[in-house]
Amino acid sequence: MKPLDRVRIFTPEGESGELSASESGDYLFRYGLDASPASQISLTMGLRDAAYVSRSLHPVFQMNLPEGFVLEQLRNRLAKTTPINPMLLMALTGSGSPVGRVAVASPMIDELLGGAGPFPGRSLGQILSWDGTQDLFAELVDQYILRTGISGVQPKVIVPDSDFVTDPKATLLMPELIVKSGRADFPGLAVNEFVCMDAARRAGMPVPEFHLSDNRQLFVMRRFDRDAEQRAIGFEDMAVLMGRGTEQKYDSSYENIAKAIRLFCAPEHVRDSLDQFFDIVALSCMVGNGDAHLKNFGVLYRDPLGADAQLAPAYDIVNTTAYIKDDALALRLDGSKSLFGSR
């Protein structure tokens, strides 16, 4: 099977255009002739005739690229099947249930996923009451890893909530859960994240619905990028909004995020979004969260042009100093990355 070099890009408003990889190594995204402003794929990539050209995948296409555990699992699954490149990984994670409103279609991906469904899902209660006699997380990974369109180093998988699934073939329209496990690499990580997120909730910060399993091995969060009818809500992380790739997620400052909030959030939401951002950064400094990087902040919007954009709820807050004793801030704050100095 030859490397994937061309995919179609969609939003809830319909087909947006085509992403291709040239022989020179450039990536080109071009809006289709019938694309409307409502089908734009990013707040940074408005509708135009000329192609958007980049030496690496455009930031919006990098947003959900797998990292860490998920990337390793995908490589293990696909290494003997097809050449693995950024385009393939982007198309794979974008074809199932990706975070945000941009989806990907490709015949090659359809072929790879031909035997990967249907997806019956698991109920939230079943996941939370798991007794640990069998490795439920490993089972979930085995079943759902090929449809997990989410970034991050931590072991995680997206699972349809079967409490709402009536037709197994329609799980893409059903509420979904993000299930995380620290496994042996990060002992106690589920409890760690639950405590930190609970602190955010008790402090009055907007947070998604989240739970800790009864045996304290799994942290479960309900997705916040879907509305009540499970339609995709626009989400773009700060790396995308700043035009940075995933590898540059530590290369900026919290002051720059504040500037991006002023630039991309709707005027009526700027003040509340800045206040919320300050609270998240302050809590991260207090609990020792050295992983509050560009990808762990983002904006949500229902209007395709971002006219109602506001800061997304707090997520992925953990005490990283429990695993890295002398950890530092993920981004610069007043020119420094010192966690101690930030307090």
N, C-alpha and C positions, 0 to 999 in steps of 0.2 A: 504494500500500500504506500503510495507516494505521500510526502508531507502535505498537510492541509495548507492551502495558500489563498483561499477565497471563501468568504462567508457572507450571508445576508443578515442585516441588522434590522431589528424591529423595536417598536415601542407600542404601548397600548393603543395608540392612534393608527397603527398600521406599519407597513414597511417603510424604513427610513432611507436605506441605501445599502451600499456594499463596501466591505472592508477586504482589501487584498494585500498580498505581500509581493513586492517586485523582485526580479532577479538580482537587483543591486542591494537588496536588503531593506529597502524602505517599506513602510506600511502606508497605504493610502486609503482614506475613507472618503467616499463621494456620495452625497445625497442623491437620491433618485429623482428623475424628472417630475414625478408626481408627488414628491414629498412636500408636506406643508410645514409651516413654522411650528405647528403643534407636535410634529414628529421629530423635532430636534433631539439629539441624543445626550446633550450636555449643556449646562448653562454657559459653558465656555466654547461651545461649537455650534454657533447659530447657522441657520440655513443659508447656503450660498452655492453658487455654481462650481467654483473651483474646489478641487480636492484638498482635504487636510492631509498633509504629508508629514511623516515622522520617522526618525531613524529607529525608534523602538515603538512598541505598541502605544497608541495614544493613551494618556492617563485614564480616561474613562473606561477603556477596555482592559486596563491593568487592574482596575479597582477590585475585582473579585477573583483575581488570579490566586490559586491555592499556594499556601506557604507551609513550611514545617511538616507536621503530621499528615495533613490532607494531601499535600504534594507528594510525599513519600508513598502514601497509599495508592494514589493514582498512577505513579510511575511503576509500582509493583504490578498493578493490574494491566497496564497498557504496553509495557516495555516490549513484549513479544508480539504485539498486535500491529502497532503503527508507530512511525517516527514521532517522538514527542517534542513539540516546539511550542513557543508562547501562543501561537495562533490556535493550535489544537487545544491547549489548556483553557484558553479564553472561550473557545467555542463550546467546549464540554461543560464548563461551569455556567456558561450563559444560556445553555439550551434547556436546563432543567428548571431550577427555581432560583434564579440569581437575585441578589440584593439589588434593589432599585428597579428602574423601569425599562432598562435596555436588555433585550433578549437577542439570542443568536440562533440562526438556522443553517444547517449544512447537511447534505445527504450523507457525508462521511460520518458525521456524528450520529445521525439516525441509524446508520448501519452498526456503529459501535454499541449503541444503546438498545439494539433490537431485542436483546434478551434480558434487559434490565428492569422490566416491569411486569405486571402492574405493581403499584406501591400501596399496600394496604394500610400502612401507617400504624402508629401505636398511640394509645390513649395517654394523656398526661398522668392520670392516676396510676396506670400500669408502670410507667417509667419511674414515678416518684416512689412507688412501693416496692420496687425491685429489691429482692432480698439478698442478692449477691451470690447465690449458689451457682449461677451461670454468669458468664461475662456478657451482660446485656449490651454494653457499649460496643464491644467487638462485633456483636451480632448486628447492631444498628449500622455500624460502619460498613460491614460486608454488604448490607442490603441497600444503603442509601448514599454511599460515597460518590457514586457516579452522577448524582443529581444535586450535590452539595455545592452551590454557587456562592461561596463565602470565603473571605481571606482570613488571615491570622495564623500564627504559629501554633496556638493551643489546639490539642485534639478536639475536634468538634464535628458535628454532622447535623444536617437539616432533615427533620422527620415530620411527615404529615400527622396531624393530630386526629386519630381515628375516632375520637368522640364526635367529630363533625363530618367524617367521611361516610357517605352513603353509597357512592359508586367508586370502586377502586381505580377506575380509569380516569376519574376526574379529580385526583388528589392535587393537581396543580392549582385548583381553585379553592382548596380547603385551607383552613388555618394551619400554620406550621410552627414547629418548635425547633429551637436551636439547642442541641444537647451537647454539653461540654464535659470533658473528663481530664483531670490532671494526669491520670495513669501513674506509672511508677516514676516518670520523669519529674513531675511536679506534685509531690504528695500533699494532700490537703488543699489543693487548688480550688476545688468546688466550694468548700467551706470558706476559704479565703475570699473568693469573689462574692459569695453570698453576703458575707459580713460587710464588705466594702460597699456593695450595692445597696444593702439595707441601710447603711449609714447615709447614703445619698438620698434614699427614699424618706428616711426620718427627718432629714434636713430640708425636705420640701422640694427637692429637685425632681424634674420630670424624669421618670424611668420607665422602661418597659415592664410588663408583667414578668416576674421571675420566681423560681422555686429552687429549693434544695431537696434532693432525694432523701428518703428516710434513712438510708445508710450513709448519707453524707459523701457519696462518691460522685454524684452528678449534679451539675448546675444546669438548670433548664430555663430558657428564656423564650417568651413568645415574640415572634417577629414584629417589628414596629414599622416596616415599610410596606404594609398592606392595609387597606381600609376595611370597613366592616363587611364588605362584599368580597374581600380578598383580591381586589384590584390593586395593581402595583402603584405605589406612591414613589415619586422621584426621590432618590437619595444619592448624594455625591459627597464623598469624604473630602477632607481638606487637601489631600494630596492631589486629587483631581482638580479642585478649584484653583490650586496654585500651579497647575501644569507640571506636577512632579510625578515621577514613576514610583513604584512601590519601594525600590531600593533607596529612594531619597526620603523616606518617611521620617527619618530622624534629622533631616537637614533643614531646619527652619527654627522658628521661635514662636512662643505663645503670643507675642505681640503681633506677629504676622497673621496668626489665626484671627485675632481681634480685627485686624484690617480686612480680612476676607469676609468676616461676618458683616461688617459695615457695607462691604461692596456687594455681597450676594443676597443678603437677607432683605425681605421687603421692609420698607421704611417703618411700617407700624410694628414690626417684630424685632427691629434692631436692638432697642433698649433691653427688652426682656431676654433676647438671645445673648447679649453681652453679659448681663447679670448672671444668667445660667452658666455661661462659659467660665466666668470668674469663680463661681461656686465649685464647678467641676475641677478646675485647676487647683483651687485652694484645698479641696478634699484630697486630691491626688498627692499634693505635697504633704498633707497631714498623715495619710496612711502609708506613705512610702511607695507610691505608684510610679515606677520608672519606665512605664510603657505607654504613657499618654502621648503618643506620637500623632502625626498628621492623619493617619487612617482611623484613629479612634475619636475623631470629631467629624461631624458632617452636617449637612443641611437636608431637610425634608421639604418637599413641595408637591402639591397636587396640580397646580397650574403648570402645563408643559414649559412655559416660558419663565417659570420661577417667580411669578408675581406675588405668591404667598409664601415664599421660602422663609424658613426659620430654623434655628439650631435644632438638631435631632436630640432625643433624650440621651441621658448619660448611659454609657455602656462600657464594658470591658475595663472596669476599675478593679484593680487588684493590688495587693501589697507585694511588690516584686522583691523587696529587700529580704523577704523570707527565704528566697532562693539565691539571690545575688547580694551578699552582705553589704558591699560598698556600691550598690547601684546608684546611678545618677538620674537626673531628669531626662526624659526622652528628647525634649526640645529646650532651647535656650530661654531663660527667663531673666530679663535685665542683664543679658550678656553672659550668664552663667548657667551651668547645668548641675550645680550643687544642690542635692536634695536638702542637706542640712541648712545651707544658706537660704533656700527658698522659704524656710519656716521663720 
